[in-house]
Every structure is written in structure tokens, then in C-alpha cells.
Amino acid sequence: MIASISDSLTYWLSFNVIPTRVYGQLWAVIFDKTLRKKHTRGYKPVNDNDSNETESPSENIISIASIDVQRVVDCTTLLYALYEAPIKFSISGILIARLLGWQSLLLGLISLVVVMPVNCFFGQRYRRNQASLLQSRDMRMEVLSEALEGIRQIKMSASEHHWEGRINGLRDSEMVTLEASWFWQILIFSYFNICPIVVSSVALATYMLRAENPSGSVIFTSLSTFAAIEATLTMFPQTLINCLNTRLSLDRIVQYLESPERHDISLPSDRVSFEQATISWTSPSSSSMANLFALRNTSLSFPPGQLSIISGSTGSGKSLLLAAILGECEILSGIVRAPKPKIDISPANMKPGDPWILDSAIAFVPQSPWIENGTVRSNILLGLPYNETRYWQVLDSCALTKDLQTLVDGDHTEIGPKGVNLSGGQKWRIALARALYSRADILVIDDIFSAVDAYTARHLCDHALTGPIVSSRTRILATHHLHLCISHAAYMVHIENGKMTGVDGSYVMKDKIEQEAHGQGAQDDEMEGFNPVSLEETATPQHTRAFVTQEEREQGSIKWSTYKAYVDNTGGIRYLFSVLLAYMAYGFFTLERASVALCI
């Protein structure tokens, strides 16, 4: 009874309590690191050494968080064998020595030591294959993620066969490595299954040769003791496999956790300003800083509570300047100042009566809008309390009211993962609406006009950027469409090839603005007299789609076709027959060991 209670308690701790805590702690520390980790951007290696330096585990975060963490957790379930096995071996060894003699026990152990190098060889080869297998999986996951991100472009360019062949090629390479890994794993298991038979056979043979009158009771008692040792040894192969896998996974996790972190690069201030600052994207190493694009000797100051515009050609550095405000880049020299929140701005800490707008809080609208799998309303509120007046004011400012009328469920419509049920302009306006509804006093916006038509762009400029919803809030906008908002701007910056060619209306920038505004104004003149058709008159209501389909379950007895499909997919009749023969051979050799006692 004591042994049963002890085993139950050990199994409960090993398979429930410890793995659950280890799993939660590893996920928490990995996600915390992900939020603080440097993310390289804008860097291309110029030689092989730089290429090696840029290899970062950040690209493998999916496999680290799923595969490597699970392997560490699996190893913790069998750690009790590390202290349980020596105790059982010691007690069993003493009993065998008293029953069969120390000579029999010694020869049995010697036979075990003789074949030990074979198992070490198997373990080394298995570890090498596991390292190759993890690399193959990372490559496949990277290409698969790339394909899923650009699935629409792949379908529109009719390049499905190319991507299918590329993914299947990586999968085939992974399967070859997996088969080799399973081969060495089978050899490790076979070794540990054969070891007890070899030890017991050698020990019993030695006893029979030495004893003048072998006793049947001694032999049967010894067989029972060897059976206890065998039960302990059967856990060793799985423990060894888990330990080898865990070592590789821990190396990858440690490498990820020791990767460079992003530090706060800006100094606290009541306004956003740059003082002779040279900024660049995050570099993987100090030796590659010379290869990075940088904004040099930047000096500017954005006025609080006003609209500021950042203009420039594609690739000139507008997004880099916005990233510097958010602290998502590196400062090579100079000073960057930005407001810092003085209190916790999470929605859970908002109390009734607190002011809605928080000084120094920043909201960001990126070029690629972030949309979560939920409803339109949940994406806009993002955990904040629902304020009906403010909510509908934001919808009107972002020209979303007519879009909601085309949906059966309105703002309760599910928009799917990454907003697959929305157009590009709708996703961008929802991201903008989230920023307007937020409690942030500073709005950093990266060109919201590129994905919308001219009429919607004018509406956004007149209501979302300059309307009452943003009064007294600092707005910093990077855009190409200067003709829409130049009349509302209090401060303007023009960037060209990493340099400030104009700040706050200097003659260099004024000429650039006039040229672009003239070109854009010509396009608007062509559209004069064109009456836009109301969405209410043309749009057909769209029925909401269920993105999570309900699973179906059949009832009754299992069909024979199901068994046949299972056998076919596991290798067919030949494979199943070979597995049965292997089990029969194992049972035969196990019983053959007992025949030694029956021959006495």
C-alpha cells in the first residue's frame, strides 16, 4: 500500500504539477523576451560573416514556443527516474549478490559495460539527426509562413505549383531526416530492451556453472528481481531520448533569451524632438552598423496639440523617423526626446471618472494595419470601455458608418484572422479608428491615404486628422499626399535620401510641396463633377461568415473502411505484419530467458 501511494504521488507530481508550471513559466519568459527583443530591419549582409551574424532565433519563434518548450516539458515528466532508478538498482543488486553470488552479479555488470559504447554511439548519432531535423523544420515553417502571409498574391499570380513544390521539397527533406532520427531511436530502445536479457542470462549462466546444486527457488526469485530491474530499465530509453531532445531545445531557448534586447532610447520630455540625432534600424551586430541606412544630423521639434507632416519619396526614411519616436530603432549619436506615460495605461486600470485622454500616451497606426480575429467593435475598442458617443463619433470620422451598413451584423461582424473579410482600405480605417478611440494624446500615423480613394481620403483629412475628435491631440503623419493636408499642418518636415532637406516651410521644401500639390491637384480636377454613388444604393448586404466551423461527429460502430484507411496510412499490410513479427520475436526472447530455469 505504501508503494502504491508513493508511486501515485510521484506520478501526480511528475505528469501534472511540475510540467504545467514549467510550461507556463517558459511561455511567459519567451513572450516577455519577444516584447523586449531587438528586431533587425533594413540590413543586408555584404559577406558570409555578416550573414552568419544575422542568423537570429527570432525567425524561429513559432518552433521555439511550440516544439522546444514541449520537449522541455516532456523531459520533466520522467525526471523522477533519475533518483528512482539508482535506488532500485542498489536494492536489486544486493539481492542478486546474496542469491547468485557477487561473481554472477559482477559478470552481468561487465557484460552491460561491454555493450555500453554501442549505446553511446547511437545517442550521438541521434542527437546529430535531431539538430538537423530542427533546422529542417525551421526552414519549412519559415517558407510556410511566408506563403500564408502572401497567399493572395500567390493565388493572383497563379504560382501555387511553384510554392507547393518548394514546400513539399522542404517537407521531403524533413521526412528523410525524421526517418533517420527514428532509426537511431529504435536502436536505442532495442539496446535497453536487450540489456536486461543479457545481464540476467550472463548472471544465471555464471550461477549454474559455479553452483554444485542449483536451486530452483533461487533462480525463480532471481528472475523476479531481474524483472524489477527490467521494468526500471524500460524507462531509460525514453528518458535518454527526452534528455537529448531537451538539451538541443534548451540550447535554442537560451540562444533566444540571450539575444540583444531593445532599450529605451529616448529621454522623457513634454514634446517629441530630435537634437542632432543620427538614427538607424536595429543592427544584428556592431560590425554591420556601417551597412545600415540612417537619418543623420536630425534636428526638429514637433509642436504639441498640432498636426505635423513628414513627407519624402519612397525609401527616404519616413518610417524610420516614426520608429525613432516609438523607440523601435537605434540612436547612433545625438538625443531623441519623447513623452513617457506616467501611469499604467492598460484598460484594466481605468476607473470611472478618470480623464479619457492621457498625457504622454502614444498610439501608432502602421503601414500594415494590425487586425485581431474578432468583431469590428472589439478591434476598435481593444479592451477599453464602450462610450457610445465617442464610438460613433470615431466611426463617422473614419468613414466607417456606411461600410457597417453593408454588413448584416454591423459592427458585431466577425472580420476573421488578420481581417480577411475586409478590404485594404477598411482595415486601415479600423486601425485608425482604434487610435482615435484610444486614450493616447499623441497619434503617430504612417500614411493612411494610400489604401483609400480620393473622396474617403478627403473625409479622413477633414474629420479624422483635423476634426473635434483629435482637437488638442498631437498628430504626426507621414504621407505622400501633401495636397490633402498641407493647409492644416502646423509643422512640416521633408526627407530626401536620409537627410532633412526642409523643416517648417523652408524654401527647399516649399518648392517640393508646390510641385507635388500641383500634380495631385490635377488629378482632383479630373474628378470634379463626378458624383459618387452612395454605398446605400449599390452595396449588397454581406452575410457574415463563420470562420470556425462546427466539427461533425459520427455515431455508431467504427466502419471497416476506417480501419483499412488507418492500416494503409501506416504503411500497409506488409508494415503491420513486420511489426507483429517484431513483437512476437521480443516475446519469444523474453520467454527464452525463463527457459533457463525450466531446464534445471
C-alpha positions as CSV (number, residue, x, y, z in Angstrom):
1,M,0.0,0.0,0.0
2,I,2.9,2.4,0.9
3,A,4.5,1.7,-2.5
4,S,1.2,2.3,-4.3
5,I,0.6,5.6,-2.6
6,S,4.2,6.7,-3.2
7,D,4.0,5.8,-6.9
8,S,0.7,7.6,-7.3
9,L,2.1,10.8,-5.6
10,T,5.2,10.6,-7.8
11,Y,3.2,10.3,-11.0
12,W,0.8,13.1,-10.0
13,L,3.7,15.5,-9.4
14,S,5.7,14.4,-12.4
15,F,2.9,14.3,-15.0
16,N,0.6,17.1,-13.7
17,V,2.1,19.7,-11.3
18,I,5.6,20.1,-12.5
19,P,5.0,20.1,-16.3
20,T,2.2,22.6,-16.0
21,R,4.3,25.0,-14.1
22,V,7.3,24.6,-16.3
23,Y,5.2,25.0,-19.4
24,G,3.6,28.3,-18.1
25,Q,6.9,29.8,-17.0
26,L,8.7,29.0,-20.2
27,W,5.9,30.5,-22.3
28,A,5.9,33.6,-20.1
29,V,9.6,34.2,-20.3
30,I,9.7,33.7,-24.1
31,F,6.8,36.0,-24.7
32,D,8.3,38.6,-22.4
33,K,11.6,38.4,-24.3
34,T,9.8,38.7,-27.6
35,L,8.4,42.1,-26.5
36,R,11.8,43.3,-25.5
37,K,13.9,41.8,-28.3
38,K,15.6,43.8,-31.0
39,H,14.2,43.2,-34.4
40,T,16.6,43.8,-37.3
41,R,15.3,45.7,-40.3
42,G,16.8,47.3,-43.3
43,Y,20.1,45.3,-43.2
44,K,21.5,43.1,-45.9
45,P,24.7,41.2,-45.3
46,V,27.6,42.0,-47.5
47,N,29.7,38.9,-46.8
48,D,29.4,35.5,-45.3
49,N,30.5,36.6,-41.8
50,D,27.7,39.2,-41.7
51,S,25.3,36.6,-42.9
52,N,26.1,34.3,-40.0
53,E,25.7,37.1,-37.6
54,T,22.2,37.9,-38.8
55,E,21.0,34.4,-38.2
56,S,18.6,35.0,-35.3
57,P,16.2,32.8,-33.4
58,S,13.5,35.4,-33.8
59,E,12.6,33.9,-37.1
60,N,12.0,30.6,-35.3
61,I,9.8,31.9,-32.5
62,I,6.9,29.6,-33.6
63,S,9.0,26.4,-33.4
64,I,10.7,27.6,-30.2
65,A,7.4,28.3,-28.4
66,S,5.7,25.1,-29.6
67,I,8.3,22.4,-30.2
68,D,11.2,23.3,-27.9
69,V,9.0,24.2,-25.0
70,Q,7.1,21.0,-25.3
71,R,10.3,18.9,-25.4
72,V,11.5,20.5,-22.1
73,V,8.1,19.8,-20.6
74,D,8.2,16.2,-21.7
75,C,11.6,15.7,-20.1
76,T,10.3,16.9,-16.7
77,T,7.7,14.1,-16.7
78,L,10.4,11.4,-16.4
79,L,13.0,13.2,-14.2
80,Y,11.9,11.1,-11.2
81,A,13.6,8.1,-12.9
82,L,17.0,9.8,-12.3
83,Y,16.7,9.3,-8.5
84,E,14.3,6.3,-8.5
85,A,16.5,4.0,-10.7
86,P,19.7,4.1,-8.6
87,I,17.7,3.2,-5.5
88,K,16.0,0.3,-7.2
89,F,19.3,-0.9,-8.8
90,S,21.1,-0.8,-5.5
91,I,18.5,-2.9,-3.7
92,S,18.1,-5.3,-6.6
93,G,21.9,-5.6,-6.9
94,I,22.2,-6.5,-3.2
95,L,19.5,-9.2,-3.5
96,I,21.1,-10.7,-6.6
97,A,24.5,-10.8,-5.0
98,R,23.1,-12.7,-2.0
99,L,21.1,-15.1,-4.2
100,L,23.5,-15.8,-7.0
101,G,26.8,-14.6,-5.6
102,W,28.9,-11.5,-6.3
103,Q,30.7,-13.2,-9.1
104,S,27.4,-13.6,-11.1
105,L,26.5,-10.0,-10.4
106,L,29.9,-8.8,-11.5
107,L,29.9,-10.7,-14.7
108,G,26.4,-9.5,-15.5
109,L,27.5,-5.9,-15.0
110,I,30.6,-6.4,-17.0
111,S,28.5,-7.6,-19.9
112,L,26.4,-4.4,-19.6
113,V,29.5,-2.2,-19.6
114,V,30.9,-4.0,-22.7
115,V,28.0,-3.1,-24.8
116,M,27.7,0.5,-23.4
117,P,29.8,2.2,-26.1
118,V,27.3,0.9,-28.7
119,N,24.6,2.9,-27.0
120,C,26.8,6.0,-26.7
121,F,27.3,5.8,-30.5
122,F,23.6,5.5,-31.0
123,G,23.0,8.5,-28.8
124,Q,25.5,10.7,-30.6
125,R,24.0,9.9,-34.0
126,Y,20.5,10.5,-32.7
127,R,21.5,13.9,-31.4
128,R,23.1,15.0,-34.7
129,N,19.9,13.9,-36.6
130,Q,17.8,15.9,-34.1
131,A,19.8,19.0,-34.7
132,S,19.4,18.6,-38.5
133,L,15.7,17.9,-38.0
134,L,15.1,21.1,-36.1
135,Q,16.9,23.1,-38.8
136,S,14.7,21.4,-41.5
137,R,11.5,22.2,-39.5
138,D,12.6,25.9,-39.1
139,M,13.2,26.2,-42.8
140,R,9.8,24.6,-43.7
141,M,8.0,26.8,-41.1
142,E,9.6,29.9,-42.5
143,V,8.6,29.2,-46.1
144,L,5.1,28.1,-45.0
145,S,4.6,31.3,-43.0
146,E,5.8,33.3,-46.0
147,A,3.3,31.6,-48.2
148,L,0.4,32.1,-45.8
149,E,1.3,35.8,-45.4
150,G,1.2,36.3,-49.2
151,I,-1.5,33.8,-50.1
152,R,-3.5,36.3,-52.1
153,Q,-0.5,37.4,-54.2
154,I,0.3,33.7,-54.8
155,K,-3.3,33.0,-56.0
156,M,-3.4,36.1,-58.1
157,S,-0.1,35.3,-59.8
158,A,-1.0,31.7,-60.3
159,S,2.2,30.5,-58.7
160,E,0.6,27.8,-56.5
161,H,2.6,25.0,-58.1
162,H,5.9,26.7,-57.5
163,W,5.2,27.3,-53.8
164,E,3.7,23.8,-53.5
165,G,6.8,22.3,-54.9
166,R,9.0,24.4,-52.7
167,I,7.2,23.5,-49.5
168,N,6.9,19.8,-50.5
169,G,10.7,19.8,-51.2
170,L,11.4,21.1,-47.7
171,R,9.0,18.6,-46.3
172,D,10.6,15.7,-48.1
173,S,14.0,16.8,-46.8
174,E,12.5,16.9,-43.3
175,M,11.0,13.4,-43.6
176,V,14.4,12.0,-44.7
177,T,15.9,13.4,-41.5
178,L,13.0,12.3,-39.4
179,E,13.3,8.7,-40.7
180,A,17.0,8.7,-39.8
181,S,16.2,10.0,-36.4
182,W,13.6,7.3,-35.8
183,F,16.1,4.7,-37.0
184,W,18.6,5.7,-34.3
185,Q,15.8,6.0,-31.7
186,I,14.6,2.4,-32.4
187,L,18.2,1.2,-31.9
188,I,18.4,3.0,-28.6
189,F,15.1,1.3,-27.5
190,S,16.3,-2.0,-28.7
191,Y,19.5,-1.7,-26.8
192,F,17.7,-1.1,-23.5
193,N,15.3,-3.9,-24.1
194,I,18.2,-6.4,-24.8
195,C,20.4,-5.3,-21.9
196,P,18.2,-6.8,-19.1
197,I,18.1,-10.1,-21.0
198,V,21.9,-10.1,-21.5
199,V,22.6,-9.3,-17.8
200,S,20.1,-11.9,-16.4
201,S,21.3,-14.6,-18.9
202,V,25.0,-14.0,-18.0
203,A,24.3,-13.9,-14.3
204,L,22.2,-17.1,-14.3
205,A,24.7,-18.9,-16.5
206,T,27.5,-18.0,-14.2
207,Y,25.5,-19.2,-11.2
208,M,24.7,-22.5,-12.8
209,L,28.3,-23.1,-13.7
210,R,29.5,-22.3,-10.2
211,A,26.8,-23.9,-8.1
212,E,27.1,-27.6,-7.4
213,N,23.4,-28.0,-6.8
214,P,21.5,-25.1,-8.4
215,S,18.2,-24.3,-6.6
216,G,15.1,-23.6,-8.5
217,S,13.8,-21.3,-5.8
218,V,16.9,-19.2,-6.1
219,I,16.6,-19.0,-9.9
220,F,12.9,-18.0,-9.8
221,T,13.5,-15.4,-7.1
222,S,16.4,-14.0,-9.1
223,L,14.1,-13.9,-12.2
224,S,11.6,-11.8,-10.3
225,T,14.4,-9.5,-9.2
226,F,15.6,-9.1,-12.7
227,A,12.1,-8.4,-13.8
228,A,12.0,-5.4,-11.4
229,I,15.3,-4.2,-12.9
230,E,13.9,-4.6,-16.4
231,A,10.8,-2.5,-15.5
232,T,13.1,0.3,-14.4
233,L,15.4,-0.1,-17.5
234,T,12.4,0.2,-19.8
235,M,12.0,3.8,-18.8
236,F,15.6,4.7,-19.5
237,P,15.4,4.9,-23.4
238,Q,12.5,7.3,-23.3
239,T,14.3,9.3,-20.5
240,L,17.5,9.3,-22.6
241,I,15.7,10.4,-25.8
242,N,13.9,13.2,-23.9
243,C,17.2,14.4,-22.3
244,L,18.9,14.5,-25.7
245,N,16.0,16.4,-27.2
246,T,15.8,18.7,-24.2
247,R,19.5,19.6,-24.5
248,L,19.1,20.8,-28.1
249,S,15.9,22.6,-27.2
250,L,17.4,24.3,-24.2
251,D,20.3,25.5,-26.3
252,R,17.9,27.1,-28.7
253,I,15.8,28.7,-26.0
254,V,18.9,30.0,-24.2
255,Q,20.2,31.4,-27.5
256,Y,16.9,33.2,-28.0
257,L,16.8,34.6,-24.4
258,E,20.4,35.8,-24.7
259,S,19.8,37.7,-27.9
260,P,20.1,41.5,-27.8
261,E,17.3,43.4,-26.2
262,R,15.7,46.7,-27.2
263,H,16.4,49.5,-24.7
264,D,14.6,52.8,-24.2
265,I,16.5,55.1,-26.5
266,S,14.6,58.4,-25.9
267,L,14.7,60.8,-23.0
268,P,11.5,62.0,-21.3
269,S,10.1,65.3,-22.4
270,D,6.8,67.1,-22.9
271,R,7.2,67.1,-26.7
272,V,8.8,65.0,-29.4
273,S,12.1,66.4,-30.5
274,F,15.4,65.5,-32.1
275,E,18.8,67.2,-31.4
276,Q,21.5,66.4,-33.9
277,A,20.3,62.7,-33.8
278,T,21.6,60.1,-36.2
279,I,19.2,57.1,-36.1
280,S,19.1,53.8,-37.9
281,W,17.3,50.5,-37.9
282,T,18.4,47.9,-35.3
283,S,21.6,46.1,-36.4
284,P,22.4,42.4,-35.5
285,S,25.9,43.4,-34.6
286,S,28.1,46.4,-34.1
287,S,30.3,45.4,-37.1
288,S,27.4,45.8,-39.5
289,M,26.4,49.3,-38.5
290,A,28.2,50.9,-41.5
291,N,25.9,48.9,-43.9
292,L,22.7,50.3,-42.4
293,F,20.6,53.2,-43.8
294,A,20.5,56.1,-41.3
295,L,19.0,59.5,-40.9
296,R,21.9,61.8,-40.0
297,N,22.1,65.0,-38.0
298,T,18.3,65.2,-37.5
299,S,17.2,68.3,-35.6
300,L,13.5,69.0,-35.3
301,S,10.7,69.6,-32.8
302,F,7.0,68.7,-33.3
303,P,4.6,71.2,-31.7
304,P,2.2,69.6,-29.1
305,G,-1.5,69.6,-29.9
306,Q,-1.0,70.3,-33.7
307,L,-0.8,68.3,-36.9
308,S,2.8,67.7,-38.2
309,I,3.5,66.2,-41.6
310,I,6.6,64.2,-42.7
311,S,7.0,63.9,-46.5
312,G,9.5,62.3,-48.7
313,S,9.9,59.8,-51.5
314,T,9.6,56.1,-51.0
315,G,12.5,54.7,-49.0
316,S,13.7,58.2,-47.9
317,G,13.3,57.4,-44.2
318,K,9.9,58.5,-43.1
319,S,9.0,55.2,-41.3
320,L,12.5,55.3,-39.6
321,L,11.7,58.7,-38.2
322,L,8.4,57.4,-36.8
323,A,10.1,54.3,-35.4
324,A,12.5,56.6,-33.5
325,I,9.6,58.3,-31.9
326,L,8.3,54.9,-30.7
327,G,11.8,53.8,-29.6
328,E,12.0,51.0,-32.2
329,C,15.4,51.9,-33.7
330,E,18.9,52.8,-32.5
331,I,20.4,56.2,-31.8
332,L,24.0,56.4,-33.1
333,S,24.5,59.9,-31.9
334,G,22.6,62.9,-30.6
335,I,19.4,63.0,-28.5
336,V,15.8,61.9,-29.0
337,R,13.2,63.2,-26.6
338,A,9.6,61.8,-26.4
339,P,6.8,61.9,-23.8
340,K,6.7,59.0,-21.4
341,P,3.4,57.7,-19.8
342,K,3.5,58.5,-16.0
343,I,0.8,55.9,-15.1
344,D,-0.2,52.4,-16.3
345,I,-2.3,53.0,-19.4
346,S,-3.8,49.4,-19.6
347,P,-7.6,49.3,-20.0
348,A,-7.9,47.2,-16.8
349,N,-6.6,50.1,-14.7
350,M,-9.1,52.6,-16.0
351,K,-11.6,53.7,-13.3
352,P,-14.9,55.6,-13.6
353,G,-14.2,59.4,-13.6
354,D,-10.7,59.1,-15.0
355,P,-9.9,61.5,-17.9
356,W,-10.1,59.8,-21.2
357,I,-7.1,61.4,-22.8
358,L,-3.8,60.5,-21.1
359,D,-0.8,62.8,-21.4
360,S,2.3,61.2,-22.9
361,A,0.4,58.1,-24.2
362,I,1.2,57.2,-27.8
363,A,-1.0,55.4,-30.4
364,F,0.6,54.1,-33.6
365,V,-1.1,53.3,-37.0
366,P,1.5,51.3,-39.0
367,Q,1.7,50.8,-42.8
368,S,0.4,47.2,-42.4
369,P,-2.6,47.5,-40.1
370,W,-2.8,45.0,-37.2
371,I,-6.2,43.4,-37.0
372,E,-7.2,40.7,-34.5
373,N,-9.6,37.9,-35.1
374,G,-12.8,39.4,-33.6
375,T,-15.6,41.8,-34.4
376,V,-15.3,45.3,-35.8
377,R,-16.2,46.8,-32.4
378,S,-13.7,44.7,-30.4
379,N,-10.9,45.8,-32.8
380,I,-11.7,49.4,-32.3
381,L,-12.3,49.3,-28.5
382,L,-9.3,47.0,-27.8
383,G,-10.4,46.4,-24.2
384,L,-11.5,50.0,-23.4
385,P,-15.0,50.7,-22.0
386,Y,-17.7,51.3,-24.6
387,N,-18.5,55.0,-24.8
388,E,-21.4,55.3,-27.3
389,T,-21.0,58.9,-28.2
390,R,-17.2,58.7,-28.7
391,Y,-17.5,55.4,-30.5
392,W,-19.9,56.7,-33.2
393,Q,-18.0,59.9,-33.5
394,V,-14.9,57.9,-34.3
395,L,-16.8,55.7,-36.8
396,D,-18.1,58.8,-38.6
397,S,-14.6,60.4,-38.6
398,C,-13.1,57.3,-40.2
399,A,-15.9,57.0,-42.8
400,L,-16.9,53.5,-41.5
401,T,-20.7,54.1,-40.9
402,K,-21.6,53.3,-44.5
403,D,-19.3,50.3,-44.5
404,L,-21.1,48.9,-41.5
405,Q,-24.5,49.2,-43.2
406,T,-23.4,46.6,-45.8
407,L,-22.9,44.0,-43.1
408,V,-25.8,42.1,-41.6
409,D,-24.4,42.3,-38.1
410,G,-23.0,45.8,-38.4
411,D,-20.0,46.4,-36.0
412,H,-20.6,42.9,-34.5
413,T,-19.5,41.3,-37.7
414,E,-16.6,38.9,-37.4
415,I,-13.8,40.1,-39.7
416,G,-11.7,36.9,-39.5
417,P,-8.0,36.4,-38.9
418,K,-5.9,39.4,-40.0
419,G,-9.1,41.0,-41.4
420,V,-9.5,38.6,-44.3
421,N,-13.2,39.7,-44.6
422,L,-12.2,43.3,-45.2
423,S,-10.7,45.4,-48.0
424,G,-7.3,47.1,-47.5
425,G,-8.9,50.5,-47.0
426,Q,-11.4,49.1,-44.4
427,K,-8.5,47.5,-42.4
428,W,-6.6,50.8,-42.5
429,R,-9.6,52.8,-41.3
430,I,-10.3,50.4,-38.5
431,A,-6.7,50.7,-37.3
432,L,-7.1,54.5,-37.5
433,A,-10.4,54.3,-35.6
434,R,-8.7,52.3,-32.9
435,A,-6.1,55.0,-32.5
436,L,-8.7,57.8,-32.4
437,Y,-10.8,55.9,-29.8
438,S,-7.8,55.2,-27.6
439,R,-6.7,57.3,-24.7
440,A,-3.5,58.4,-26.4
441,D,-2.6,62.0,-26.5
442,I,0.0,61.5,-29.3
443,L,-1.0,59.9,-32.6
444,V,1.7,58.6,-34.9
445,I,0.3,57.7,-38.3
446,D,2.1,56.2,-41.2
447,D,0.3,57.3,-44.4
448,I,-3.4,56.4,-44.1
449,F,-4.3,57.8,-47.6
450,S,-2.6,55.2,-49.7
451,A,-5.3,52.5,-49.5
452,V,-8.4,54.7,-49.8
453,D,-10.0,56.6,-52.7
454,A,-9.9,60.4,-53.1
455,Y,-13.3,61.1,-51.5
456,T,-12.5,58.9,-48.5
457,A,-9.1,60.5,-48.2
458,R,-10.6,64.0,-48.1
459,H,-13.1,62.8,-45.5
460,L,-10.3,61.4,-43.3
461,C,-8.3,64.6,-43.6
462,D,-11.3,66.8,-42.7
463,H,-12.6,64.7,-39.8
464,A,-10.1,62.2,-38.6
465,L,-7.0,64.3,-38.7
466,T,-8.4,67.8,-38.0
467,G,-11.9,67.1,-36.6
468,P,-13.1,67.6,-33.0
469,I,-12.1,64.0,-32.1
470,V,-8.4,65.0,-32.3
471,S,-8.6,68.5,-31.0
472,S,-5.6,69.3,-28.7
473,R,-4.0,65.9,-29.6
474,T,-0.5,65.8,-31.2
475,R,-0.7,64.2,-34.7
476,I,2.4,63.2,-36.6
477,L,1.6,62.0,-40.1
478,A,4.0,60.5,-42.7
479,T,2.4,60.8,-46.2
480,H,2.9,61.3,-49.9
481,H,-0.5,63.1,-50.3
482,L,0.6,66.6,-49.2
483,H,-2.2,68.3,-51.2
484,L,-4.8,66.9,-48.8
485,C,-3.5,68.1,-45.5
486,I,-0.9,70.8,-46.2
487,S,-3.3,73.6,-45.4
488,H,-3.9,72.0,-41.9
489,A,-0.3,71.4,-41.0
490,A,1.4,73.5,-38.3
491,Y,4.8,71.8,-38.8
492,M,6.3,70.1,-41.9
493,V,9.4,68.0,-42.5
494,H,10.8,66.8,-45.8
495,I,13.3,63.9,-46.0
496,E,15.4,63.1,-49.0
497,N,18.0,60.3,-49.1
498,G,18.4,60.2,-45.3
499,K,18.7,63.9,-44.9
500,M,16.3,66.7,-43.8
501,T,16.1,69.0,-46.9
502,G,13.4,71.1,-45.4
503,V,11.9,71.8,-42.0
504,D,8.9,74.0,-41.1
505,G,8.4,75.6,-44.6
506,S,11.9,76.4,-45.8
507,Y,12.2,77.3,-49.4
508,V,13.6,74.0,-50.4
509,M,10.6,72.1,-49.1
510,K,8.1,74.7,-50.3
511,D,9.1,74.1,-53.9
512,K,8.8,70.4,-53.4
513,I,5.4,70.7,-51.9
514,E,4.2,73.0,-54.7
515,Q,5.3,70.6,-57.3
516,E,3.6,67.6,-55.7
517,A,0.4,69.5,-54.8
518,H,0.1,70.7,-58.4
519,G,0.3,67.1,-59.7
520,Q,-2.2,65.8,-57.1
521,G,-4.5,68.8,-57.7
522,A,-4.7,68.0,-61.4
523,Q,-6.0,64.5,-60.5
524,D,-8.6,66.1,-58.3
525,D,-9.7,68.4,-61.1
526,E,-10.3,65.5,-63.4
527,M,-12.7,64.1,-60.8
528,E,-14.7,67.3,-60.3
529,G,-18.3,66.9,-61.5
530,F,-18.2,63.2,-60.8
531,N,-21.0,62.4,-58.3
532,P,-20.0,59.5,-56.1
533,V,-22.7,56.8,-55.8
534,S,-23.9,56.2,-52.3
535,L,-23.0,52.8,-50.8
536,E,-26.5,52.5,-49.5
537,E,-27.8,52.4,-53.1
538,T,-25.3,49.9,-54.6
539,A,-23.9,47.8,-51.8
540,T,-25.4,44.3,-51.4
541,P,-25.6,43.3,-47.8
542,Q,-22.9,40.7,-47.0
543,H,-23.8,37.8,-44.7
544,T,-21.3,37.2,-42.0
545,R,-19.2,34.1,-42.4
546,A,-18.4,31.7,-39.6
547,F,-14.6,31.3,-39.6
548,V,-14.7,28.5,-37.1
549,T,-16.8,25.7,-38.5
550,Q,-18.5,23.2,-36.1
551,E,-17.0,19.8,-36.1
552,E,-19.1,16.8,-37.1
553,R,-19.0,13.5,-35.3
554,E,-20.4,10.2,-36.5
555,Q,-22.2,7.9,-34.1
556,G,-22.3,4.1,-34.1
557,S,-19.7,1.4,-34.6
558,I,-16.5,2.2,-36.4
559,K,-16.6,1.3,-40.1
560,W,-14.2,-1.3,-41.6
561,S,-13.2,1.4,-44.1
562,T,-11.8,3.4,-41.2
563,Y,-9.6,0.5,-40.1
564,K,-8.5,0.0,-43.7
565,A,-7.6,3.6,-44.1
566,Y,-5.6,3.6,-40.9
567,V,-3.7,0.5,-42.0
568,D,-3.0,1.9,-45.4
569,N,-1.7,5.2,-44.0
570,T,0.6,3.5,-41.5
571,G,2.4,1.5,-44.2
572,G,0.1,-1.1,-45.4
573,I,-0.3,-4.8,-44.6
574,R,3.4,-5.6,-45.0
575,Y,4.4,-3.0,-42.4
576,L,1.7,-4.2,-40.0
577,F,2.9,-7.8,-40.5
578,S,6.5,-6.9,-39.8
579,V,5.5,-5.1,-36.6
580,L,3.6,-8.2,-35.4
581,L,6.7,-10.4,-36.1
582,A,8.9,-8.0,-34.2
583,Y,6.6,-8.2,-31.1
584,M,6.5,-12.0,-31.4
585,A,10.3,-12.1,-31.6
586,Y,10.5,-9.9,-28.5
587,G,8.1,-12.1,-26.6
588,F,10.0,-15.2,-27.7
589,F,13.3,-14.0,-26.4
590,T,11.7,-12.8,-23.2
591,L,10.3,-16.3,-22.6
592,E,13.5,-17.9,-23.6
593,R,15.2,-16.3,-20.7
594,A,12.9,-18.1,-18.3
595,S,13.6,-21.4,-20.0
596,V,17.0,-21.5,-18.3
597,A,15.2,-22.0,-15.0
598,L,12.9,-24.7,-16.5
599,C,15.9,-26.6,-17.8
600,I,17.2,-27.2,-14.3
